[in-house]
Amino acid sequence: MTLRDPYITAKCAEIEALLQDSAGWASQNDKLGAHLAAYLSVLTVGLLEDCIEHLVNNRVGRTNDVEVKNYINQSLRRGFGNPDWNSISRLLGSFSEAYQKTFSGKIAHNGAEADALQSILDNKNSLAHEGTENLQMSLDDMADYYKRVIPILETVEQILNP
């Protein structure tokens, strides 16, 4: 699978370029690498929120119903922060049980993708609530997790915009 949506592709390219640049910037400084990994975890969670909302809005937009699109947009803003496997699955299940089954069939709840997503969320939340003293994630970890969460975006794209 590959991402097809130009908006999502461009957003991912930004993160990928920053991951690559960060590796060079922090090659001699592990502490800087941990700080950059924390920053990238925040950006990656934001990327997932934004891109999944974008896909939902594209899907809803096909109905040409402005009121429904506004309702969905407001609902997403209120209830779709920090998307983990469960919240993505629930969101897709709100459309149809088939969407939810397709997602869980391709992205296992305890699989590598969901685990990577949870690690990114945990790191982001640790940074937000505990500060920078206990940063655990390295840039290599972040790059690996990022690669493993992209199939989540690809799957959501395939489901909502076949």
C-alpha positions in Angstrom: 0.0 0.0 0.0 1.0 3.6 -0.5 -0.6 6.8 0.4 -2.5 8.4 -2.5 -3.9 11.6 -1.1 -1.6 14.5 -2.1 -2.3 16.4 1.2 -1.4 13.4 3.3 1.7 12.6 1.2 2.9 16.2 1.6 2.4 16.1 5.4 4.2 12.8 5.7 7.1 14.1 3.5 7.5 17.0 6.0 7.9 14.6 8.9 10.2 12.3 7.0 12.5 15.2 6.0 12.6 16.3 9.7 13.4 12.8 10.8 16.3 12.7 8.4 17.6 16.2 9.3 17.3 15.4 13.0 19.5 12.3 12.7 22.3 14.5 11.4 21.7 17.3 13.9 21.8 14.8 16.8 24.4 12.4 15.6 26.9 13.4 18.3 24.4 14.3 21.1 22.0 11.7 22.5 20.2 14.2 24.7 19.5 16.4 21.6 18.3 13.3 19.9 15.9 12.5 22.7 14.5 16.0 22.6 14.1 15.9 18.8 12.4 12.5 19.1 10.0 14.0 21.7 9.2 16.9 19.4 8.7 14.5 16.5 6.3 12.4 18.6 4.1 15.5 19.1 4.3 16.3 15.4 3.4 12.7 14.4 0.4 12.6 16.7 -0.7 15.9 15.1 -0.1 14.4 11.7 -2.3 11.4 12.4 -5.1 13.6 13.9 -5.0 16.0 11.0 -4.8 13.4 8.2 -7.5 11.1 9.6 -9.8 14.1 10.0 -8.9 15.1 6.4 -9.9 11.6 5.2 -13.1 11.7 7.1 -14.0 15.1 5.8 -13.3 13.9 2.2 -15.5 10.9 2.8 -18.3 13.0 4.3 -17.9 15.6 1.5 -18.9 13.1 -1.0 -22.5 13.4 0.4 -22.6 17.0 -0.6 -24.5 17.7 2.6 -23.0 20.8 4.2 -24.8 20.4 7.5 -23.6 16.8 8.0 -20.1 17.8 7.1 -20.2 20.6 9.7 -21.6 18.2 12.3 -18.9 15.6 11.6 -16.2 18.3 11.6 -17.3 19.6 15.0 -17.6 16.1 16.5 -14.1 15.3 15.4 -12.7 18.4 17.0 -14.3 17.6 20.3 -13.6 13.9 20.5 -10.7 12.8 18.3 -7.5 14.0 20.1 -4.6 11.6 20.7 -5.9 8.9 18.3 -5.0 5.4 19.5 -6.0 2.1 17.9 -9.3 2.1 19.8 -10.4 5.6 18.9 -9.6 5.0 15.2 -11.5 1.7 15.3 -14.5 3.4 17.0 -14.4 6.3 14.5 -14.5 3.9 11.6 -17.2 1.8 13.3 -19.3 5.0 13.5 -19.5 4.8 9.7 -20.1 1.1 9.5 -19.3 -2.2 11.1 -17.7 -3.3 7.8 -15.2 -0.3 8.0 -14.3 -1.3 11.6 -13.8 -5.0 10.7 -11.6 -4.1 7.7 -9.5 -1.9 9.9 -9.1 -4.5 12.7 -8.4 -7.1 10.0 -5.5 -5.1 8.6 -4.2 -3.4 11.7 -4.2 -5.8 14.7 -5.0 -4.3 18.1 -1.9 -5.8 19.5 0.2 -5.6 16.4 3.3 -3.7 15.5 1.5 -0.7 14.1 -0.8 -0.3 17.1 2.1 -0.8 19.5 4.2 1.9 17.6 1.2 4.3 17.7 0.8 3.7 21.5 4.6 4.3 22.0 4.4 7.6 20.2 1.3 8.6 22.2 3.0 7.6 25.5 6.1 9.6 24.7 4.1 12.6 23.7 2.0 12.4 26.8 5.0 11.9 29.0 6.6 15.0 27.5 3.4 17.0 28.1 2.8 15.9 31.6 6.3 15.2 33.0 8.5 17.5 31.0 11.9 16.7 29.5 13.6 15.0 32.4 12.6 11.4 31.6 12.7 11.3 27.8 13.1 7.7 26.8 12.7 7.6 23.1 15.6 7.9 20.7 15.5 9.2 17.2 16.0 5.7 15.9 13.0 4.6 18.0 10.9 7.4 16.6 11.9 6.7 13.0 11.0 3.1 13.5 7.7 3.9 15.1 6.9 6.4 12.4 7.4 3.8 9.7 5.1 1.4 11.5 2.3 3.9 11.9 2.1 4.9 8.2 0.2 1.6 7.4 -2.5 2.9 9.8 -3.0 6.0 7.6 -2.8 3.9 4.5 -5.5 1.6 5.8 -7.8 4.4 6.9 -7.3 6.0 3.5 -8.1 2.8 1.7 -11.3 2.3 3.8 -12.7 5.8 3.6 -11.5 6.7 0.1 -11.2 3.5 -1.9 
